[in-house]
Amino acid sequence: MNTIRLLLVLLLLNTCLVPESWGQSYGLGFFSHDTVPEKRTSLDLFPQNGLHIDNTIRISFEMSFLPDREDYYGYIFRLIENGKNNVDLIYNKRDPRPDEPGIDPNHFKLVMGDRYSNISFNISQTDLVNHWNKFTLTFNFAKDELTVMVNNNKYVEHNFHFKPNLYKLFFGVNNFSTFKTNDCPPFKLRDVKIEADNSAPYHWALNENQGNIAHEDHDKLQSEVVNPLWMYSLHAKWSHQKSLKINGAASVAFNPRTSELYIVGADSLITFSLKKYSLSAIGYNSGPLNLVKSNESSFNPYDSTLYNYYIENKQKEIIKFDFKTRRWNQKYSIADPAIDFWQSNNFFRSADNSLYILDGYGQFKYKNTINRYSFDTHQWEMVNAGGAHFSPRYLAATGTTNNGDIAYILGGYGSNSGLQALGPKNFYDLTKFDARTKTFTKLYDLKVKNEDWAFANSMIIDKDNKHFYTLIFPNHTYNSYLQLLIGSLDNPSFKVVNSKIPYDFSDTFSFANIYYSEEKKEFIAVTLLRTVENKTTVNIYTLLSPPELLISTPSVKSTSKLVYIVPLLVALLLSAIWFLLKRKPKAAVAEPVAEPTLAVVPSVSSHLAPIQEHATFEVTGNSSSLFLFGDLQLFTADGEEISKQFTSLLKELFLLILVYSLKYGRGVSPEKLIEILWFDKSEESAKNNRSANLSKLKNILQQSGGLQLSKTTGKWKVEIDPKLMYVDYYHFLQIAADRKNITKEKIDELINITQRGNFLANNEFSWLDEFKSEVANQIIDICLEYAGKLKQSEDPEFLIKLANCIFHFDSVNEDAMVIKCKSLAQIGKHSLAKSTFEHFNKEFKQLYGEEFNKEFHAIVE
């Protein structure tokens, strides 16, 4: 009965945690005029011979336009009859003008061969961009009639003179025979259905997230996609848009009205447009800014003004920017103050026309004070708040509702006393601050287990659905990462989107924030990293809303039926569980069930796609596990990840001893450790540091259950018990040492090992370079040697896997390219073979500055 209760809790939790339409964002986007013709998108539904149609056929699909594009001209689809005739749906937006009254206002045209049909229509730009539009075309050959339904409107063409025959169907551009087209509008497509009288129906949901294959739902065929823009991936994986380095201690702000991100630098204001994903910059007519290192920027939506400020206990200043004159109204009076409020939070309030600044860190103290600046009086004041105790902190997230009357503060890092030396810790509480009554109210604590999170600076509040969005990151490591957290304003349930943003966290040198464009329905995340030379590296990422979990399969099975079936099954299951609970004798008392935490869905890559960043793998059984390929991860037998306990120094110390132990079997001498890690310290200080860190490392490894730090031969060594600890590098070395007796099973194991990524991909140590290079060369040599033993026609799918494995480590390996192109051609995937060759050619040119000197046809022949 406890199991039943747990199932009920899990089902209810899963139901209440689904924000918006989780799992429903899919479709195929089409690259258009904003790219060169060879990079535009094509969908070939029947890449082999085509579809034979005898009598009547019905083609339906849903379509909408990608927003904010300059040119929308082109082919939606082209239906070709046996290489002879064509039916095209074309969009040509040319609005009628008063001086050209004869222009047809209907932008959609149906073309029959070389003439316009009688069917033309229009859909409003609002509906084209904001909604999916349903198209259904019914070809009745017996009646010689074509009927087109667009949403609820019907159009009919008689005497179209097409016959039962073999048909090809392309969406977007195509490269077929004499029917080639280079023009298509920037649109997205989903739920393509074909129903014919003489065959079972076809359905392409187009809900893949990667790859060049569109899977028909009933597994009858695989359709080819060239240059796909999978919409699911744009909702599931953060897209890196821009990276730039600018002068000064930069800060950022977001204008929700124009969907523009402002980057305030020392000598210029840089704008990133979310509508066009483009950068622009303007110099300050008021001269360079002496930006204080702790400065923060914020855009006031109530007066449409960009502000920059800094505060300390003795001095507070705020300046504003005039976009028309390109001038700041003043410069800071002090260049490098004693900073008291690093990483503060802020929000604007409309009712009193003020900026509120709270939290922060400085001078070895965490803060919980609230500073208020009035734009009416131009005065600063300290706000005395009451209500629940609010512990001093920084690295918290803040968001507002009711025009700034209510502010929510989530988590952070600090201490109850405010002193850095007295028990600093991570906070996970959600607290409400009412600016009207100046009181704090604690709402709840997130149920976080075995985690160390801090938060980005802002929190996006969805008041209607009573949930919020923010970014979290492990704050005890430099090589950190950001993930989107979705929580409820009413209870401590939450979800974490498993796509990760790389984030180099260096305390007060780093900054991360998240914003949301209501117009674009898109999140924008930004990271800042300031150098000691006072330059700032800025990285910008975007994610479409609603956010989705990043999945590993090449295709998400169609949701068209599951949308109805799954809720019904859940309802039936809940009813059955409820019935069983009601039948339970009253005297029996169930044990309390701990509230479960929601695990992040792991990401595993397809063998035909590039490896996923930060992929996570589960190890079954009772053994502990250590992964060195991809992200460094160390798990106990219970599945707890303890590698997060490594500081940067402990990580390098561990890897140095481990790699030398596994590679050479002898470990590292104490003198070698000092030479690499503490060369800049005196002999006594170096020895003390070495002893202290080895002691810390020994304590961590004891938790693993399969690793042990020893010094039995005068050298420090990590000993592994293979029965208790799985180590991917250990298994790789075994495969590499027995290359003469390599088998397909061992190659499969090698490929599985390398799917996580390159050897210690995110760790950059000078002593490690030679090991990385050796591993990469060994993997390439092993794969090529085994590929040389296979005939091209023997196992082309497996040869493709081998080639992909090589490409992970050498993107311009000519042998791997030849193997993959020939294998794809062998199984009839000529378009994919050509795409592989073109991608290789591009990489080759970027690396060597010249074209690859062989033709595609010479390779596949």
Secondary structure, 3 states (H helix, E strand, C coil): CHHHHHHHHHHHHHHHCCCCCCCCCCCEEECCCCCCHHHCCEEECCCCCCEEECCEEEEEEEEEECCCCCCCCEEEEEEEECCCEEEEEEECCCCCECCECCCCCCCEEEEECCEEEEEEECCCHHHHHHCCEEEEEEEECCCCEEEEEECCEEEEEECCCCCCEEEEEEEECECCHHHCECCCCCEEEEEEEEEECCCCCEEECCCCCCCCEEECCCCCCEEEEECEEEHHHHHHCCEEEEEEEEECCCEEEEECCCCEEEEECCCEEEEEECCCCEEEEEECCCCCCCCCCCCEEEEECCCCEEEEEEECCCCEEEEEEECCCCEECCCCCCCCCCCCCECCEEEEECCCCEEEEECCEECCEEECCEEEEECCCCEEEEECCEECCCCCEECCEEEEEHHHCEEEEEEEEECCCCECCCCCEEEEEEEEEECCCCEEEEEEECCCCCCCEEECCECEEECCCCEEEEEEEECCCCEEEEEEEEEECCCCCEEECCCCEEEECCHHHEEEEEEEECCCCEEEEEEEEECCCCEEEEEEEEEECCCCCCCCCCCCCCHHHHHHHHHHHHHHHHHHHHHHHHHCCCCCCCCCCCCCCCCCCCCCCCCCCCCCCCCCCCCCCCCEEEECECCCEEECCCCCECHHHCCHHHHHHHHHHHHHHHHHCCCECHHHHHHHHCCCCCHHHHHHHHHHHHHHHHHHHHHHCCEEEECCCCCEEEEECCCCEEEHHHHHHHHHHCHHHCCHHHHHHHHHHHCCCCECCCCCCHHHHHHHHHHHHHHHHHHHHHHCCCCCCCCHHHHHHHHHHHHHHCCCCHHHHHHHHHHHHHCCCHHHHHHHHHHHHHHHHHHHCCCCCCCHHHHHC
